[in-house]
Amino acid sequence: MKAHAKDYLNEYKTSQPLWLKSLIDEAINSNGNILEEKLNGVYKLLKNEVEESELANTAQVTNNTDKLIVKKLIHNSGINALKNQQSISFSENCNVLFGLNGSGKSSYFRILNEIAGGNEEKEILPNIYVDSVQPISVDIDYSIGSNSNQLNWSNTSRAISPFNMVRVFDSSYLSGLLNKREIDSTLVEPFGLNLFSYIIETIDGLKTKLFNEIQSAKNEKPRINSEKFLAHNKGVFEQSYLSTVQEDEVQSRFEFVDEDSKKLEDLKIQYQNLSQQNIQDKIKIETTKYSEINAIKKSIEETAKKTSTFVEEAKNILELYEKYSFESNEFKKQLEVLKKLPSTDSEKWKSFIKSASNYSQEVEDSNEVCIYCRQPLQSDAVNIVKAYSKYLNNESEIKLAEVITHVDILIKNTEQVNLNIQMNQDVKQVFKRTVKK
């Protein structure tokens, strides 16, 4: 057994980082009274040796002036003996959990042990009462001072800020704290035990100083409102650091590739171009483009409205044309004398008959005189003329003539629709880019 605390400290420091070796040496050399200048040197070594990730974890140290109060624990899913959405509220003073074996008391302790980073890692058992294993999800409502917060925990990390400075204790920890001694053994305490407490207090001071410096740096960062984040994302965001699994997930989703680099270069060029231009002129040009595009849009909409009306009208006219054309032909078939004449289905023949009928009415001749040669008609010719009169006065033929007139009007109306849209080169480029997309 060693005779003095310094011997234990010299042995202990051999496997420690440089800053702790320096602290132990200074404590031994000064017998627990390190000068401020020497202590600042130790602090510089500590800062240089702490990696960025470790620095972030150090930020989990809580400020002793703020009181951390756990208000509520909500079990969402995944932990043995606890029902989904089951919650437990805590008093600010003292809480006692009691119940039958298997009611979930130990599950609550395991959750708090892992979040606080207890001395021994406790296995989180899955819920044995469900068919498939569910992901672990726990929400903890807590406050620090006057600020209320919520942490979402999924068992991907331990010792989470600000709970990492909370002390937890379990009976299983006793094996490392109590050792059985033989009856005939003697306990010898070396001199210089004050060095142990001095070093511990000094380390606490360095940690507080480091925490304050980190807090000052964090306060200079922009604050992002995480109120509307999903519970899992909010928990990760408020932890101020990522676990290895979370870092891999972020890296896989947000890898910066060559395509992203090209987009960034294009944005830089656009920014430079905008910087060199008069913003007001640019706004005026874009406003003019917007007005022209809106005018083109309005013209297209009006044209589409007109053409849709024409299409509907043409559909109705074609239906009527087919109907009355069929009825006219059927009526003509009933006139035996007209069957002997050639080309009675043509428009020229119909026009010829109508013209002759109109002329006949003007000269007021009887149907027994030829309107061309002014000679009396034979009986066969008289029969043909009477058949003409019946055919022309047929209602279906009259309706068919009206439909044909409407067709001519519709054709003229559609020819008046202007489909020629005028646009300048800039507007054409806008339409081309839109079509490509």
C-alpha positions as CSV (number, residue, x, y, z in Angstrom):
1,M,0.0,0.0,0.0
2,K,1.3,3.5,-0.9
3,A,2.2,5.9,1.8
4,H,0.8,9.2,0.4
5,A,-2.0,10.4,-1.8
6,K,0.6,11.8,-4.2
7,D,1.8,8.3,-5.0
8,Y,-1.8,7.3,-6.0
9,L,-2.2,10.5,-8.1
10,N,1.1,9.9,-9.9
11,E,0.1,6.4,-10.8
12,Y,-3.4,7.5,-11.9
13,K,-2.2,10.3,-14.2
14,T,-0.1,8.0,-16.5
15,S,-3.2,6.9,-18.5
16,Q,-5.0,10.3,-18.5
17,P,-5.2,13.1,-21.1
18,L,-2.6,15.9,-21.1
19,W,-4.8,18.5,-19.4
20,L,-5.5,16.2,-16.5
21,K,-1.9,15.2,-16.2
22,S,-1.0,18.9,-16.0
23,L,-3.7,19.6,-13.4
24,I,-2.5,16.7,-11.2
25,D,1.1,17.8,-11.5
26,E,0.3,21.4,-10.6
27,A,-1.9,20.3,-7.7
28,I,0.9,18.1,-6.3
29,N,3.6,20.8,-6.9
30,S,1.5,23.5,-5.2
31,N,0.1,21.2,-2.5
32,G,-3.4,22.1,-3.6
33,N,-2.9,25.8,-4.3
34,I,-2.5,26.3,-8.1
35,L,-1.8,29.9,-9.2
36,E,-4.4,31.5,-11.5
37,E,-1.9,31.7,-14.4
38,K,-1.1,28.0,-14.1
39,L,-4.8,27.1,-14.0
40,N,-5.5,29.1,-17.1
41,G,-2.8,27.0,-18.9
42,V,-4.5,23.8,-17.8
43,Y,-7.8,25.2,-19.1
44,K,-6.3,26.0,-22.5
45,L,-5.0,22.4,-22.7
46,L,-8.5,21.2,-21.9
47,K,-10.1,23.2,-24.7
48,N,-7.5,22.1,-27.2
49,E,-8.0,18.4,-26.4
50,V,-11.8,18.4,-26.5
51,E,-13.1,17.6,-29.9
52,E,-16.1,19.4,-31.3
53,S,-18.5,16.5,-30.5
54,E,-17.2,16.3,-27.0
55,L,-17.5,20.0,-26.6
56,A,-21.2,19.7,-27.6
57,N,-21.7,16.9,-25.1
58,T,-20.0,19.1,-22.4
59,A,-22.7,21.6,-23.1
60,Q,-25.1,19.2,-21.5
61,V,-23.9,20.3,-18.0
62,T,-26.7,22.1,-16.3
63,N,-26.3,25.5,-14.7
64,N,-26.4,25.1,-11.0
65,T,-28.5,28.4,-10.6
66,D,-31.4,26.8,-12.6
67,K,-33.5,24.1,-11.0
68,L,-34.5,21.1,-13.3
69,I,-38.0,19.8,-12.6
70,V,-39.3,16.7,-14.3
71,K,-43.1,17.3,-14.6
72,K,-44.4,14.4,-16.7
73,L,-43.3,11.2,-18.5
74,I,-45.4,10.0,-21.4
75,H,-44.7,6.5,-22.8
76,N,-45.7,6.5,-26.4
77,S,-44.6,2.9,-27.4
78,G,-42.0,0.2,-27.2
79,I,-41.3,-0.5,-23.5
80,N,-42.2,-3.6,-21.5
81,A,-45.2,-3.4,-19.0
82,L,-46.1,0.2,-20.0
83,K,-49.2,0.8,-22.0
84,N,-49.0,3.0,-25.2
85,Q,-49.8,6.7,-24.4
86,Q,-49.5,5.9,-20.6
87,S,-48.3,8.9,-18.6
88,I,-47.1,9.6,-15.1
89,S,-46.9,13.0,-13.5
90,F,-44.3,14.0,-10.9
91,S,-44.4,16.2,-7.9
92,E,-41.7,18.9,-7.5
93,N,-40.7,17.5,-4.1
94,C,-40.8,13.7,-3.5
95,N,-42.4,10.9,-5.5
96,V,-43.0,7.3,-4.5
97,L,-43.8,4.6,-7.0
98,F,-45.3,1.3,-5.7
99,G,-47.2,-1.6,-7.3
100,L,-47.2,-5.3,-8.0
101,N,-44.3,-7.1,-9.7
102,G,-44.5,-6.5,-13.4
103,S,-46.5,-3.3,-13.1
104,G,-43.8,-1.2,-14.7
105,K,-41.9,0.4,-11.8
106,S,-38.5,-0.8,-13.1
107,S,-39.3,0.3,-16.6
108,Y,-39.8,3.9,-15.4
109,F,-36.4,3.7,-13.6
110,R,-34.6,2.3,-16.7
111,I,-35.9,5.1,-18.8
112,L,-34.7,7.8,-16.3
113,N,-31.4,5.9,-15.8
114,E,-30.6,5.9,-19.5
115,I,-31.6,9.5,-20.1
116,A,-29.5,10.7,-17.1
117,G,-26.6,8.3,-18.0
118,G,-26.5,6.2,-14.8
119,N,-23.3,4.4,-13.8
120,E,-24.6,1.1,-15.3
121,E,-26.4,0.9,-18.6
122,K,-29.8,-0.7,-18.1
123,E,-31.4,-2.8,-20.9
124,I,-34.7,-1.5,-22.1
125,L,-36.9,-4.5,-22.6
126,P,-39.5,-4.5,-25.4
127,N,-43.2,-4.8,-24.8
128,I,-43.9,-8.6,-24.6
129,Y,-47.7,-8.1,-24.9
130,V,-47.7,-7.0,-28.6
131,D,-47.4,-9.1,-31.7
132,S,-44.6,-7.0,-33.2
133,V,-41.8,-5.0,-31.7
134,Q,-42.7,-1.3,-31.7
135,P,-40.1,1.6,-31.8
136,I,-39.3,3.1,-28.4
137,S,-40.7,6.6,-28.0
138,V,-40.9,8.5,-24.7
139,D,-41.7,12.2,-24.1
140,I,-40.6,14.0,-21.0
141,D,-42.0,17.3,-20.0
142,Y,-39.7,19.3,-17.8
143,S,-38.7,22.8,-16.9
144,I,-35.4,24.6,-16.2
145,G,-36.0,27.8,-14.2
146,S,-39.1,29.5,-15.9
147,N,-38.6,27.7,-19.2
148,S,-40.8,24.7,-20.1
149,N,-39.4,22.1,-22.5
150,Q,-40.1,18.6,-23.9
151,L,-37.6,15.9,-24.7
152,N,-38.4,13.0,-27.1
153,W,-36.2,9.9,-26.3
154,S,-35.9,6.8,-28.5
155,N,-33.1,4.9,-26.7
156,T,-30.5,5.9,-29.3
157,S,-28.3,7.7,-26.8
158,R,-27.6,8.1,-23.1
159,A,-26.7,11.0,-20.8
160,I,-28.8,13.5,-22.6
161,S,-28.6,17.2,-21.7
162,P,-29.8,18.6,-19.4
163,F,-30.5,15.3,-17.5
164,N,-26.9,14.1,-17.7
165,M,-26.1,15.8,-14.4
166,V,-29.0,14.2,-12.5
167,R,-27.8,11.4,-10.2
168,V,-29.6,8.1,-10.1
169,F,-29.0,5.1,-7.8
170,D,-29.9,1.5,-8.0
171,S,-29.2,-1.4,-5.6
172,S,-27.1,-3.0,-8.3
173,Y,-24.6,-0.2,-8.0
174,L,-23.6,-1.3,-4.5
175,S,-21.3,-4.0,-5.7
176,G,-18.9,-1.3,-7.0
177,L,-19.1,0.8,-3.8
178,L,-18.9,-1.8,-1.0
179,N,-16.3,-4.5,-0.8
180,K,-16.1,-7.1,2.0
181,R,-12.9,-7.0,4.1
182,E,-11.2,-9.8,5.9
183,I,-11.5,-9.7,9.7
184,D,-7.7,-9.5,10.2
185,S,-7.1,-6.8,7.6
186,T,-6.3,-3.1,8.5
187,L,-7.4,0.0,6.6
188,V,-4.6,2.5,6.1
189,E,-5.4,6.0,4.9
190,P,-2.4,7.8,3.3
191,F,-1.7,11.5,3.9
192,G,-2.6,14.2,1.4
193,L,-6.2,13.2,0.9
194,N,-7.0,16.9,0.6
195,L,-5.5,16.8,-2.9
196,F,-8.3,14.5,-4.1
197,S,-11.0,16.9,-3.0
198,Y,-9.0,19.9,-4.3
199,I,-8.6,18.3,-7.8
200,I,-12.3,17.4,-7.9
201,E,-13.4,20.9,-7.0
202,T,-10.9,22.3,-9.6
203,I,-12.3,20.0,-12.3
204,D,-15.8,21.2,-11.4
205,G,-14.7,24.8,-11.8
206,L,-13.1,24.1,-15.2
207,K,-16.3,22.3,-16.3
208,T,-18.4,25.3,-15.2
209,K,-16.1,27.7,-17.0
210,L,-16.3,25.6,-20.1
211,F,-20.0,25.3,-19.9
212,N,-20.4,29.1,-19.5
213,E,-18.2,29.6,-22.6
214,I,-20.3,27.2,-24.6
215,Q,-23.5,28.8,-23.4
216,S,-22.2,32.2,-24.5
217,A,-21.4,30.8,-28.0
218,K,-24.8,29.1,-28.2
219,N,-26.6,32.3,-27.3
220,E,-24.9,34.0,-30.3
221,K,-26.5,31.5,-32.7
222,P,-29.8,32.3,-34.3
223,R,-32.8,30.9,-32.4
224,I,-35.1,28.6,-34.3
225,N,-38.7,28.0,-33.1
226,S,-39.1,24.2,-32.9
227,E,-42.7,24.4,-31.6
228,K,-44.2,22.9,-34.8
229,F,-41.5,20.2,-35.2
230,L,-42.5,16.5,-35.0
231,A,-41.8,15.1,-31.5
232,H,-38.9,13.0,-32.7
233,N,-37.2,15.8,-34.7
234,K,-37.9,18.3,-31.9
235,G,-36.1,16.0,-29.4
236,V,-33.1,15.6,-31.6
237,F,-33.0,19.3,-32.4
238,E,-33.1,20.3,-28.7
239,Q,-30.4,17.8,-27.7
240,S,-27.8,20.0,-29.5
241,Y,-25.9,16.9,-30.7
242,L,-26.5,13.8,-32.8
243,S,-25.8,10.2,-32.1
244,T,-23.8,8.1,-34.5
245,V,-27.0,6.6,-36.0
246,Q,-28.6,10.0,-36.4
247,E,-25.4,11.4,-38.0
248,D,-25.4,8.6,-40.6
249,E,-29.1,9.2,-41.3
250,V,-28.5,12.9,-41.9
251,Q,-25.5,12.2,-44.0
252,S,-27.4,9.7,-46.2
253,R,-30.3,12.2,-46.8
254,F,-28.4,15.4,-47.2
255,E,-25.2,14.4,-49.1
256,F,-23.8,17.3,-51.2
257,V,-23.4,15.9,-54.7
258,D,-22.1,17.3,-58.0
259,E,-25.6,18.2,-59.1
260,D,-26.0,20.3,-55.9
261,S,-22.7,22.0,-56.6
262,K,-23.8,22.9,-60.1
263,K,-27.1,24.3,-58.8
264,L,-25.1,26.4,-56.2
265,E,-22.9,27.8,-59.0
266,D,-26.0,28.7,-61.1
267,L,-27.5,30.5,-58.0
268,K,-24.2,32.4,-57.6
269,I,-24.3,33.5,-61.2
270,Q,-27.9,34.6,-60.9
271,Y,-27.0,36.5,-57.7
272,Q,-24.1,38.3,-59.5
273,N,-26.4,39.2,-62.4
274,L,-29.0,40.6,-60.1
275,S,-26.4,42.5,-58.1
276,Q,-25.2,44.2,-61.4
277,Q,-28.7,45.2,-62.5
278,N,-31.0,48.0,-61.3
279,I,-33.5,46.2,-59.2
280,Q,-36.3,48.7,-60.0
281,D,-35.7,48.2,-63.7
282,K,-35.8,44.4,-63.2
283,I,-39.0,44.6,-61.3
284,K,-40.5,46.8,-64.1
285,I,-39.5,44.3,-66.8
286,E,-40.9,41.4,-64.8
287,T,-44.1,43.3,-64.1
288,T,-44.5,44.0,-67.8
289,K,-44.0,40.3,-68.6
290,Y,-46.6,39.4,-66.0
291,S,-49.1,41.8,-67.5
292,E,-48.5,40.4,-71.0
293,I,-48.8,36.8,-69.9
294,N,-52.0,37.6,-68.1
295,A,-53.4,39.3,-71.2
296,I,-52.5,36.2,-73.3
297,K,-54.1,34.0,-70.7
298,K,-57.3,36.1,-70.8
299,S,-57.3,36.0,-74.6
300,I,-56.9,32.2,-74.7
301,E,-59.7,31.7,-72.1
302,E,-62.1,33.9,-74.1
303,T,-61.2,32.1,-77.3
304,A,-61.7,28.7,-75.6
305,K,-65.1,29.9,-74.3
306,K,-66.2,31.0,-77.8
307,T,-65.0,27.8,-79.5
308,S,-66.6,25.6,-76.9
309,T,-69.9,27.5,-77.7
310,F,-69.3,26.9,-81.4
311,V,-68.6,23.2,-80.8
312,E,-71.8,22.7,-78.9
313,E,-73.8,24.6,-81.5
314,A,-72.2,22.6,-84.4
315,K,-73.0,19.4,-82.5
316,N,-76.7,20.4,-82.3
317,I,-76.8,21.5,-85.9
318,L,-75.3,18.3,-87.2
319,E,-77.8,16.3,-85.3
320,L,-80.7,18.4,-86.8
321,Y,-79.1,18.1,-90.3
322,E,-78.9,14.3,-90.1
323,K,-82.5,14.2,-88.8
324,Y,-84.1,16.5,-91.5
325,S,-82.0,15.1,-94.3
326,F,-83.2,11.6,-93.5
327,E,-86.8,12.8,-93.3
328,S,-86.5,14.7,-96.6
329,N,-85.1,11.7,-98.4
330,E,-87.8,9.5,-97.0
331,F,-90.5,11.9,-98.2
332,K,-89.0,12.1,-101.6
333,K,-89.0,8.3,-101.9
334,Q,-92.8,8.5,-101.6
335,L,-93.1,10.6,-104.8
336,E,-92.8,7.9,-107.5
337,V,-92.4,10.4,-110.3
338,L,-89.2,11.8,-108.8
339,K,-87.6,8.4,-108.6
340,K,-87.2,8.5,-112.4
341,L,-85.2,11.7,-112.4
342,P,-81.4,11.7,-112.0
343,S,-79.3,13.4,-109.2
344,T,-82.3,14.4,-107.1
345,D,-80.1,14.1,-104.0
346,S,-77.7,16.8,-105.0
347,E,-77.7,20.4,-103.8
348,K,-77.6,21.7,-107.3
349,W,-80.9,19.9,-108.1
350,K,-82.5,21.3,-105.0
351,S,-81.3,24.8,-105.8
352,F,-82.6,24.5,-109.3
353,I,-86.1,23.4,-108.1
354,K,-86.3,26.2,-105.5
355,S,-85.2,28.8,-108.1
356,A,-87.9,27.6,-110.5
357,S,-90.5,27.6,-107.8
358,N,-89.6,31.2,-106.7
359,Y,-89.7,32.4,-110.3
360,S,-93.0,30.7,-110.9
361,Q,-94.6,32.6,-108.0
362,E,-93.4,35.9,-109.4
363,V,-94.9,35.4,-112.9
364,E,-98.0,33.9,-111.3
365,D,-98.3,31.1,-113.9
366,S,-100.2,28.0,-113.3
367,N,-98.3,24.7,-112.8
368,E,-99.4,23.6,-116.3
369,V,-97.1,26.1,-118.2
370,C,-93.3,25.6,-118.4
371,I,-91.5,28.5,-116.8
372,Y,-88.7,28.2,-119.3
373,C,-90.3,27.8,-122.8
374,R,-93.8,29.2,-121.8
375,Q,-95.4,26.2,-123.5
376,P,-98.2,24.1,-122.1
377,L,-97.0,21.0,-120.2
378,Q,-98.0,17.5,-121.0
379,S,-99.6,15.3,-118.3
380,D,-96.4,13.7,-117.3
381,A,-94.7,17.0,-116.9
382,V,-97.6,18.4,-114.9
383,N,-97.2,15.5,-112.5
384,I,-93.5,16.2,-112.1
385,V,-94.2,19.9,-111.4
386,K,-96.8,19.0,-108.8
387,A,-94.4,16.5,-107.2
388,Y,-91.8,19.3,-107.1
389,S,-94.3,21.5,-105.3
390,K,-95.1,18.8,-102.7
391,Y,-91.4,18.2,-102.1
392,L,-90.5,21.8,-101.6
393,N,-93.5,22.5,-99.3
394,N,-92.5,19.4,-97.2
395,E,-91.8,20.5,-93.6
396,S,-88.6,18.4,-93.3
397,E,-87.2,20.1,-96.4
398,I,-88.0,23.5,-95.0
399,K,-86.3,22.6,-91.7
400,L,-83.3,21.2,-93.6
401,A,-83.0,24.5,-95.5
402,E,-83.0,26.4,-92.2
403,V,-80.3,24.1,-90.7
404,I,-78.1,24.7,-93.8
405,T,-78.5,28.5,-93.4
406,H,-77.4,28.1,-89.7
407,V,-74.4,26.1,-90.8
408,D,-73.3,28.9,-93.1
409,I,-73.7,31.4,-90.3
410,L,-71.7,29.2,-87.9
411,I,-68.9,28.9,-90.4
412,K,-68.7,32.7,-90.8
413,N,-68.6,33.1,-87.0
414,T,-65.8,30.6,-86.5
415,E,-63.7,32.3,-89.3
416,Q,-63.9,35.5,-87.3
417,V,-62.2,34.0,-84.3
418,N,-58.6,35.3,-84.0
419,L,-56.2,32.5,-83.0
420,N,-53.0,34.5,-83.8
421,I,-51.5,35.4,-80.3
422,Q,-48.7,38.1,-80.4
423,M,-45.9,37.8,-77.9
424,N,-42.4,39.3,-77.6
425,Q,-39.2,37.2,-77.3
426,D,-39.0,37.4,-73.5
427,V,-42.5,36.1,-73.1
428,K,-41.9,33.3,-75.6
429,Q,-38.9,32.2,-73.5
430,V,-41.1,32.0,-70.4
431,F,-43.6,29.8,-72.2
432,K,-40.8,27.6,-73.5
433,R,-39.4,27.0,-70.0
434,T,-42.9,26.2,-68.7
435,V,-43.5,23.7,-71.5
436,K,-40.1,22.0,-70.7
437,K,-41.1,21.6,-67.1
